[in-house]
Each structure stands twice: as structure tokens, then as C-alpha cells.
């Protein structure tokens, strides 16, 4: 990986090779923990190599959060264990240490045509596609992605609970009789609920098939049973008809058309009749608008 190069003072114009296999420096990790939680970094989610979610940001955002007054106040307190930055050279050194420790990696954001050229890649409308870069520059709009995940303070608690659960299950033969009896009743109740769910699904399917063949509208028992909703909403309403949904869609469509007023063609026709001119036969062409990120 090339060293950071660019117009920033203190950077080499030609670039040098920087090793990236060094173990993370604990002090630099503290800086990464501080920076990752800042909204001023304006990190976004992208797809690294079109498959892995990563958080990425622009270089100028990193420089801004590490050279502002808030960071200087934090680093002045020795309890935070943050590296003080009082000059551009010190910021460059810290930036290089973050790359050497593999906390961040340079990436490039691909455009639609570049993504289509790669076999097996598909553009994602919600997340930009990123590709690792072998050169780290200090240009303001250069992109960098986090390879360092901030540790979750609850992971230790979850690990202890998991180990305790495993030991409790292993020691099941030593449980008191009333606890083992309670577990047996709970398991039987869970199996009964599961069997009731399967029986309800089979019964509602049989009723639907019979009413579909014999009646104009098919009858659904618990129409929202397998919909993407909550547990209580799955059993509401208790019954419904297969034609209700289409009727509701037609009614809502007619209401929306009435509320939207006359169509463009009707307005053009009325204007033509009033002025005596002929409406244009050329159809309006669709235009797509692409939103680009604008720095404030």
C-alpha cells in the first residue's frame, strides 16, 4: 500500500510503501473508538466488493474531527488516553498509524458502469459499491472504510450468560424434581401450540380450496396468519374473503384519481378546445434525477 500522498503538508509527493501487518497500537485503538462514535464523521454504509457491509467516510471528515477543539479538550485529559494533535505533522503520523494497524483501508466508490463491468456484481440503489485501493491519498474527498469494529461492552455479559446456560443444561439430571416437571410441562405446551398452528394452517387451506371451487369468493380463516406482522395481528381479523383486498385497492385507486383532479391529457384537451388549437401529439419523455452528496 502506498503511503498517504497529496497536497497536505508533511506528506511525501512521491509516496512510500507503508507496512500494514503491524499489530494495532493500543493508543491508536483508543482514537478509533472515539472517532467511530462521532456523528460528525458522517460515516455511511457501503458494500465492499459488492457483498460485505462496511462503514466508510471521507478523509476531510477524519481530519476535521481529529483537529477540532472537541478532540483537543478530550486529549488534554490523560484519563481518555488519546494522542494529542497540535500540528498537521502529528495528524499525518496518526493517520499513517491507523493505516499500518489496519484500522482503516483506502477504498474507491464505483459508478454504475464500473460495477456492471465486474462479472457477478450488481448495483445496489441503497448502498454504494466500494473496492479496496492500494494507494492511500490525503485528498479531501478520498474514501476510507473501517476494518475495525468497536467492541461491544455487553459481549462479556453475553458470554457469561451463554456459559452459565450451557452448564445449567448439562446439569439437568441434578435439577430438583419440581424444576424437571416444570420443564416437561413447558415443552409439552410448546409442542401443543406448534401442533395447533400446523392444524390451523391445514384447516384454513382446506376451507379456502372448497370455497374457491364452490363460491364466487374464497373464504380465508385468519387471512393474516402468515403475513409479516406481529403475533396478535396474525390472528386479526378472524376471517376474510379473497376479493376484499382487490375491492379495497380499486376503491383507493378511484379515490386517489378523484383527489388528484383532471389528468394532464384532459387539461390539454380543454385548453385546445378553448383556444381552437390542436394538442401536441408528442409524448413527454421521462427524465431521471440523480442525487449526489453535496458538502455543506
Secondary structure, 3 states (H helix, E strand, C coil): CEEEECCCCCCCCCCCECCCCCCCCHHHHHHHHHHHCCHHHCCEEEEECCCEEEEEEEHHHHHHHHHCHHHHHHHHCHHHCCCCCCCHHHHHHHHHHHHHCCCEEEEEECCHHHHHHCCCCCCCCCCEEEEECCEEECCCCCEEEECCCCCCCCHHHHHHHHHHHHHHHHHHHHCCHHHHHHHHHHHHHHHHHHHHHHHHHHHHHHHHHHHHHHCCCCEEECCCCCCCCCHHHHCCCCEEECCHHHHHHHHHHHHHHHHHCCCHHHHHHHHHHHHCCCCCCCCCCCCCCCCCCCCC
